[in-house]
Amino acid sequence: MIEAIANILRIPDLRNRIFFTLGMLAIYRLGIFVPAPGVDRVALGDFFANTQGSLLGLYDMFSGGALKQFSVFVLGIMPYISASIIMQLAQVVVPQVERIKSEGQAGRNKINQWTRYLTIGIAIVQSFAIAASLEQMKTLGGQDIVINAGWGFRAMTVITMTAGSCFVMWLGEQITDRGVGNGASLIITAGIIARLPTGIMRLAKKLQLGELNLLQLVLLGGFMLMVVMAIVFVERGQRRIPIQYAKRVVGRSIYGGQSTHLPLKVNVTGVIPPIFASSVMMFPATIGNFYSHPIFEAIAAAFLPGKWTYNLTYVALIIFFAYFYTAVTFNPVDVADNLRKHGGYIPGVRPGKQTADYLDRILTRLTAGGSLYLAAVCILPTILITAYGVPFYFGGTGLLIVVGVSLDTVAQIEGHLLTRHYDGLMGSKSSRSRGRRGSNASL
């Protein structure tokens, strides 16, 4: 590991990219503590003391604690992720958007620009909903959270939060373009990791007060270690499809004839489905806060974390987005055509349509197993928290995002090292079996 870090420092481009990424994440973390006007933060802190495990607590996790601080980065990167979901759905459903995507880099730039505009619109709606809901919130003692409620507070909140969300979106794009890893995923990961000291302090307090004994703490640590090991094992797992290239004679030279393989990850989609599903699950609460109608309030109450309706819908969304994102990012027909053009074929499978069907069948099975794995990792800790009171403060979704994004970022760093004839971060042996690099690049 020390040698790998030394190798990173020897490569100016990689060193600058890593330092740039760390600098952008530091700016994001500093912005979390820049307060937005109009709220009594003491009363807000008392209110959030009772939101552990609720939907507000989940949103606060994705915003890195910005909601509890009521900072200018309250919305964080979530409006951009919601806009990305809508635009990726449009690329499949709307023929005009799909045609623009096929125009190459110019079409992708246009879709990215539309995503930014949609991000602003979503941020305006969400910030207004947050302002309206904050005006109705009171502490257990009946103290108002908003100092001076009214349209002035709402307008100031909308302007401040929308501008903060746009700045966070810009930070994420800069990290993706000029840093290492996917910017949006790293921003979410940085917010989750920032909650680690708070979780450790809460566990220490429970241990001190006798609410948690040493054996339970050891079992909790062992459970977290098993979850991390399972995530690493599955994320590194691959299905290798053998590929044989036919020999070609060009003049006096012979080309091809070698054997290779097409690696397909067990979890093809990475951490994208849980992030997308969590973003969608926040819409019912947003609607319930925006419209004070009994029907909308009942819908919002039914989709609180821990309820069976929330868990069932969350699992269904994870499975849906796993299949959807796989269909968007991997086209078996294109892969089969490229193999045929370069003289490649799968032994025992005819080139063309049969190869595409074979790849699609394998990909469907892998996605089924990968989606169930994602759902299990995300939902089981939530069940332990709500049903048995296990003090698992980080949640399965947060742990999956942290481990998955870390593996993808390390894989990108290994790619930079290996292209310059250095061993990867995990050594030369593990670098041969490294996971897919840049799996979240579409965010």
VOZALO-609642 format. One line per 2 residues: number of its first residue (from 1); their letters; for each residue x, y, z of C-alpha. Coordinates in steps of 0.001 Angstrom, whole numbers. Layout:
% residues N
NUM	a	X,Y,Z ~ ...;
***
This chain:
% residues 443
1	mi	0,0,0 ~ 2812,2415,835;
3	ea	4470,1634,-2485 ~ 1177,2215,-4316;
5	ia	756,5625,-2668 ~ 4327,6475,-3636;
7	ni	3542,5466,-7232 ~ 524,7791,-7212;
9	lr	2684,10695,-6098 ~ 5147,9967,-8933;
11	ip	2476,10475,-11610 ~ 1722,14229,-11938;
13	dl	-1611,13810,-13760 ~ -3014,11268,-11290;
15	rn	-1664,13184,-8297 ~ -3304,16403,-9511;
17	ri	-6596,14613,-10151 ~ -6689,13145,-6641;
19	ff	-5788,16446,-4980 ~ -8392,18228,-7111;
21	tl	-11057,15706,-6051 ~ -10153,16089,-2378;
23	gm	-10221,19881,-2729 ~ -13701,19873,-4301;
25	la	-15007,17548,-1587 ~ -13493,19831,1075;
27	iy	-15318,22809,-466 ~ -18545,20827,-364;
29	rl	-18056,19925,3286 ~ -17325,23549,4182;
31	gi	-20533,24613,2442 ~ -22508,22254,4690;
33	fv	-21789,24632,7599 ~ -22798,27840,5764;
35	pa	-26218,28601,7305 ~ -29262,29685,5357;
37	pg	-31272,32571,6902 ~ -34602,32545,8687;
39	vd	-34445,29454,10958 ~ -33889,28983,14683;
41	rv	-31101,26388,14630 ~ -31459,25477,18294;
43	al	-35108,24571,17751 ~ -34216,22776,14511;
45	gd	-31586,20718,16346 ~ -34145,19720,18974;
47	ff	-36552,18688,16234 ~ -33990,16534,14401;
49	an	-33010,14812,17629 ~ -36184,12734,17202;
51	tq	-35862,11978,13456 ~ -33412,9055,13666;
53	gs	-34568,6427,11162 ~ -37257,8663,9647;
55	ll	-37426,9972,6089 ~ -35970,13292,7230;
57	gl	-33076,11363,8730 ~ -32585,9557,5404;
59	yd	-32563,12852,3495 ~ -30174,14312,6044;
61	mf	-27838,11347,5402 ~ -27783,11964,1639;
63	sg	-27234,15690,2168 ~ -24327,15015,4526;
65	ga	-26032,16646,7518 ~ -26962,19801,5588;
67	lk	-30661,19501,6436 ~ -29967,19363,10164;
69	qf	-27699,22399,9798 ~ -30173,24072,7395;
71	sv	-27249,25141,5245 ~ -27202,26461,1694;
73	fv	-26485,22871,543 ~ -29692,21415,1981;
75	lg	-30777,19924,-1363 ~ -27275,18697,-2154;
77	im	-26889,16561,-5264 ~ -30344,14920,-5076;
79	py	-32116,17285,-7566 ~ -29394,16493,-10109;
81	is	-29853,12761,-9539 ~ -33629,13112,-9912;
83	as	-33133,15031,-13163 ~ -30731,12329,-14395;
85	ii	-33371,9674,-13716 ~ -35987,11586,-15698;
87	mq	-33650,12206,-18645 ~ -32515,8580,-18781;
89	la	-36151,7469,-18771 ~ -36822,9969,-21566;
91	qv	-33983,8478,-23642 ~ -35828,5169,-23618;
93	vv	-39441,6386,-23835 ~ -39256,9551,-25973;
95	pq	-38009,8907,-29550 ~ -36865,12515,-30039;
97	ve	-34556,12362,-27021 ~ -33230,8961,-28129;
99	ri	-32484,10401,-31568 ~ -30593,13317,-30018;
101	ks	-28544,10887,-27929 ~ -27479,9015,-31081;
103	eg	-25952,12206,-32525 ~ -22706,11567,-30649;
105	qa	-20946,14033,-28377 ~ -23077,16979,-29527;
107	gr	-26251,15104,-28614 ~ -24871,14083,-25217;
109	nk	-23912,17692,-24508 ~ -27455,18811,-25333;
111	in	-28964,16165,-23027 ~ -26568,17207,-20255;
113	qw	-27687,20806,-20687 ~ -31345,19781,-20427;
115	tr	-30486,17811,-17293 ~ -29022,20968,-15725;
117	yl	-32151,22991,-16540 ~ -34362,20248,-15126;
119	ti	-32193,20194,-11997 ~ -32964,23874,-11419;
121	gi	-36696,23246,-11812 ~ -36678,20310,-9389;
123	ai	-34587,22311,-6904 ~ -37115,25161,-6982;
125	vq	-40020,22805,-6277 ~ -38193,20923,-3511;
127	sf	-36883,24073,-1824 ~ -40370,25596,-1767;
129	ai	-41734,22360,-260 ~ -39013,22418,2416;
131	aa	-39773,26067,3235 ~ -43509,25363,3513;
133	sl	-42953,22299,5703 ~ -40497,24123,7980;
135	eq	-43125,26767,8676 ~ -45419,24044,10025;
137	mk	-42788,22293,12157 ~ -42630,22773,15904;
139	tl	-40474,21273,18606 ~ -41902,19036,21320;
141	gg	-42154,22161,23460 ~ -44254,23931,20825;
143	qd	-41529,26352,19670 ~ -41609,27478,16039;
145	iv	-38583,26544,13911 ~ -39006,29427,11438;
147	in	-38400,32836,12979 ~ -40526,34932,10586;
149	ag	-42783,32760,8429 ~ -44221,34125,5214;
151	wg	-43480,34645,1539 ~ -40265,36475,2318;
153	fr	-38853,33401,4040 ~ -40099,31132,1254;
155	am	-38585,33261,-1517 ~ -35247,33559,297;
157	tv	-35192,29792,926 ~ -35952,28975,-2718;
159	it	-33212,31291,-4007 ~ -30630,30132,-1482;
161	mt	-31257,26392,-1789 ~ -31536,26416,-5581;
163	ag	-28259,28295,-5903 ~ -26618,25877,-3463;
165	sc	-27894,22861,-5390 ~ -26572,24288,-8666;
167	fv	-23173,24851,-7063 ~ -23082,21259,-5752;
169	mw	-24032,20030,-9234 ~ -21139,22052,-10668;
171	lg	-18766,20562,-8073 ~ -19856,17062,-9053;
173	eq	-19325,17740,-12758 ~ -15877,19189,-12088;
175	it	-14887,16101,-10095 ~ -16091,13810,-12896;
177	dr	-14270,15772,-15617 ~ -11058,16786,-13850;
179	gv	-10803,14480,-10849 ~ -11033,10775,-10068;
181	gn	-14321,8904,-9819 ~ -17894,9993,-10366;
183	ga	-18570,13380,-8789 ~ -22203,12853,-7784;
185	sl	-21487,9498,-6144 ~ -18415,10826,-4325;
187	ii	-20390,13780,-2942 ~ -23023,11421,-1532;
189	ta	-20271,9169,-153 ~ -18528,12114,1507;
191	gi	-21770,13070,3235 ~ -22331,9537,4524;
193	ia	-18749,9149,5772 ~ -19041,12494,7576;
195	rl	-21721,10907,9790 ~ -19334,8192,10964;
197	pt	-17955,10105,13996 ~ -21502,10922,15130;
199	gi	-22504,7262,14919 ~ -19435,6171,16870;
201	mr	-20154,8766,19574 ~ -23745,7547,19882;
203	la	-22580,3959,20251 ~ -20062,5016,22905;
205	kk	-22793,6904,24778 ~ -25115,3899,24678;
207	lq	-22277,1712,25952 ~ -21562,4180,28759;
209	lg	-25212,4400,29806 ~ -25610,625,29796;
211	el	-28122,610,26924 ~ -25648,-1477,24923;
213	nl	-23295,-4081,26336 ~ -19890,-5080,25007;
215	lq	-21149,-8341,23490 ~ -23826,-6518,21499;
217	lv	-21210,-4034,20305 ~ -18942,-6853,19133;
219	ll	-21847,-8560,17361 ~ -22779,-5268,15692;
221	gg	-19193,-4787,14509 ~ -19105,-8351,13224;
223	fm	-22369,-7833,11361 ~ -21044,-4687,9692;
225	lm	-17843,-6500,8750 ~ -19842,-9348,7206;
227	vv	-21932,-6887,5204 ~ -18804,-5134,3916;
229	ma	-17211,-8474,3000 ~ -20360,-9538,1159;
231	iv	-20457,-6253,-761 ~ -16787,-6530,-1774;
233	fv	-17211,-10196,-2754 ~ -20220,-9547,-4998;
235	er	-18869,-6306,-6465 ~ -15664,-8097,-7495;
237	gq	-17559,-11106,-8881 ~ -17576,-11588,-12658;
239	rr	-19070,-13921,-15229 ~ -16377,-14362,-17882;
241	ip	-17742,-15257,-21314 ~ -15069,-16865,-23509;
243	iq	-14356,-15099,-26811 ~ -12419,-16671,-29694;
245	ya	-11051,-14618,-32590 ~ -10656,-16251,-35984;
247	kr	-7309,-16150,-37774 ~ -6968,-13686,-40633;
249	vv	-4181,-13616,-43192 ~ -3232,-10143,-44409;
251	gr	-311,-10383,-46833 ~ 2323,-12420,-45100;
253	si	1019,-11647,-41603 ~ -1503,-13651,-39566;
255	yg	-3819,-11746,-37256 ~ -6218,-13045,-34617;
257	gq	-6525,-16567,-33418 ~ -6236,-15639,-29747;
259	st	-8674,-16408,-26967 ~ -9970,-13843,-24479;
261	hl	-13084,-13279,-22425 ~ -15872,-10737,-21992;
263	pl	-16204,-9900,-18270 ~ -19714,-9208,-16986;
265	kv	-20016,-8151,-13357 ~ -22469,-9925,-11086;
267	nv	-23746,-6497,-10056 ~ -23718,-4797,-13446;
269	tg	-25293,-1539,-12266 ~ -23142,-780,-9203;
271	vi	-24730,1519,-6616 ~ -26944,3386,-9094;
273	pp	-30249,1528,-8337 ~ -30236,2249,-4561;
275	if	-29383,5926,-5190 ~ -32147,6265,-7792;
277	as	-34639,4358,-5618 ~ -33854,6487,-2550;
279	sv	-34341,9627,-4614 ~ -37736,8450,-5860;
281	mm	-38819,7409,-2351 ~ -38438,11014,-1208;
283	fp	-41185,12215,-3563 ~ -44181,11052,-1441;
285	at	-42923,12990,1583 ~ -42269,16032,-609;
287	ig	-45823,15900,-1974 ~ -47244,15368,1520;
289	nf	-45439,18449,2796 ~ -46323,20503,-263;
291	ys	-50079,19795,-171 ~ -51635,19709,3288;
293	hp	-54422,17341,2241 ~ -55382,14230,4241;
295	if	-54830,11966,1207 ~ -51314,13254,542;
297	ea	-50482,13210,4245 ~ -51646,9572,4445;
299	ia	-49451,8679,1442 ~ -46467,10392,3049;
301	aa	-47089,8562,6342 ~ -47333,5196,4547;
303	fl	-43910,5680,2981 ~ -41943,6402,6131;
305	pg	-38779,4274,6519 ~ -39535,1093,8406;
307	kw	-43129,723,7184 ~ -43811,-2404,5110;
309	ty	-45126,-253,2262 ~ -41831,1664,2207;
311	nl	-39715,-1508,2319 ~ -41725,-3279,-380;
313	ty	-41721,-265,-2701 ~ -38026,333,-2081;
315	va	-37161,-3242,-3047 ~ -39359,-3045,-6151;
317	li	-37703,217,-7232 ~ -34210,-1217,-6724;
319	if	-35066,-4214,-8922 ~ -36678,-1973,-11545;
321	fa	-33754,449,-11734 ~ -31285,-2456,-11852;
323	yf	-32933,-3808,-15006 ~ -33516,-348,-16433;
325	yt	-29959,863,-15932 ~ -28562,-2400,-17327;
327	av	-30683,-1963,-20458 ~ -29455,1628,-20840;
329	tf	-25737,950,-20347 ~ -25301,-2469,-22012;
331	np	-26715,-3307,-25436 ~ -26196,-6997,-26350;
333	vd	-26985,-6316,-30025 ~ -24169,-3744,-30299;
335	va	-21727,-6068,-28514 ~ -22629,-8954,-30850;
337	dn	-22204,-6726,-33913 ~ -18806,-5499,-32732;
339	lr	-17644,-9073,-32128 ~ -18727,-10122,-35608;
341	kh	-17037,-7126,-37240 ~ -13726,-7970,-35556;
343	gg	-13940,-11690,-36258 ~ -14828,-12674,-32710;
345	yi	-17350,-15279,-31625 ~ -18466,-17200,-28543;
347	pg	-17601,-20900,-28876 ~ -20756,-22915,-29528;
349	vr	-22877,-19831,-30337 ~ -23508,-18529,-33857;
351	pg	-22519,-14879,-34485 ~ -25202,-12232,-34838;
353	kq	-28659,-12611,-33333 ~ -27919,-15833,-31443;
355	ta	-24912,-14174,-29777 ~ -27062,-11172,-28820;
357	dy	-29752,-13469,-27379 ~ -27122,-15457,-25475;
359	ld	-25628,-12296,-23954 ~ -29084,-10945,-23119;
361	ri	-30020,-14200,-21361 ~ -26850,-14168,-19259;
363	lt	-27262,-10461,-18477 ~ -30869,-10998,-17375;
365	rl	-29807,-13704,-14925 ~ -26934,-11624,-13585;
367	ta	-29199,-8615,-13127 ~ -31747,-10743,-11259;
369	gg	-29127,-11912,-8778 ~ -27504,-8483,-8539;
371	sl	-30793,-6682,-7907 ~ -31781,-9122,-5141;
373	yl	-28354,-8661,-3566 ~ -28739,-4873,-3656;
375	aa	-32236,-5073,-2165 ~ -31080,-7405,618;
377	vc	-28107,-5219,1594 ~ -30241,-2066,1607;
379	il	-33311,-3366,3398 ~ -32072,-5910,5979;
381	pt	-30286,-3337,8224 ~ -33438,-1182,8078;
383	il	-35505,-4138,9295 ~ -33012,-4766,12105;
385	it	-33223,-1107,13145 ~ -37032,-844,13156;
387	ay	-37980,-4353,14333 ~ -35233,-5161,16818;
389	gv	-33824,-1764,17756 ~ -30299,-2550,16541;
391	pf	-28284,714,16671 ~ -27078,434,13061;
393	yf	-26767,4163,12390 ~ -25323,4022,8884;
395	gg	-27952,1867,7188 ~ -27510,-698,4454;
397	tg	-27973,1855,1680 ~ -25267,4138,3060;
399	ll	-22853,1257,3634 ~ -23450,-88,125;
401	iv	-22853,3327,-1440 ~ -19645,3916,525;
403	vg	-18145,500,-278 ~ -19322,431,-3896;
405	vs	-18143,3937,-4748 ~ -14830,3315,-2982;
407	ld	-14243,155,-5035 ~ -15027,1958,-8301;
409	tv	-12773,4899,-7404 ~ -9916,2565,-6472;
411	aq	-10452,736,-9781 ~ -10058,4027,-11677;
413	ie	-6871,4839,-9786 ~ -5573,1348,-10568;
415	gh	-6322,1979,-14223 ~ -4167,5125,-14190;
417	ll	-1350,3215,-12477 ~ -1458,224,-14801;
419	tr	-1402,2356,-17955 ~ 1913,3717,-16709;
421	hy	3283,221,-15897 ~ 2797,449,-12132;
423	dg	1076,-2126,-9940 ~ -2399,-1219,-8759;
425	lm	-3358,-189,-5257 ~ -4138,-3789,-4347;
427	gs	-1084,-5280,-6065 ~ -556,-6828,-9460;
429	ks	-2579,-9995,-8765 ~ -5729,-8250,-7699;
431	sr	-5418,-5696,-10450 ~ -6014,-8448,-13007;
433	sr	-9383,-9128,-11418 ~ -10334,-5566,-10682;
435	gr	-13902,-4449,-11069 ~ -15409,-2387,-13800;
437	rg	-14001,1138,-13868 ~ -16282,4153,-13944;
439	sn	-19547,2245,-13493 ~ -21370,5451,-12396;
441	as	-20152,7589,-15251 ~ -23638,8313,-16531;
443	l	-24544,10328,-13467;
***
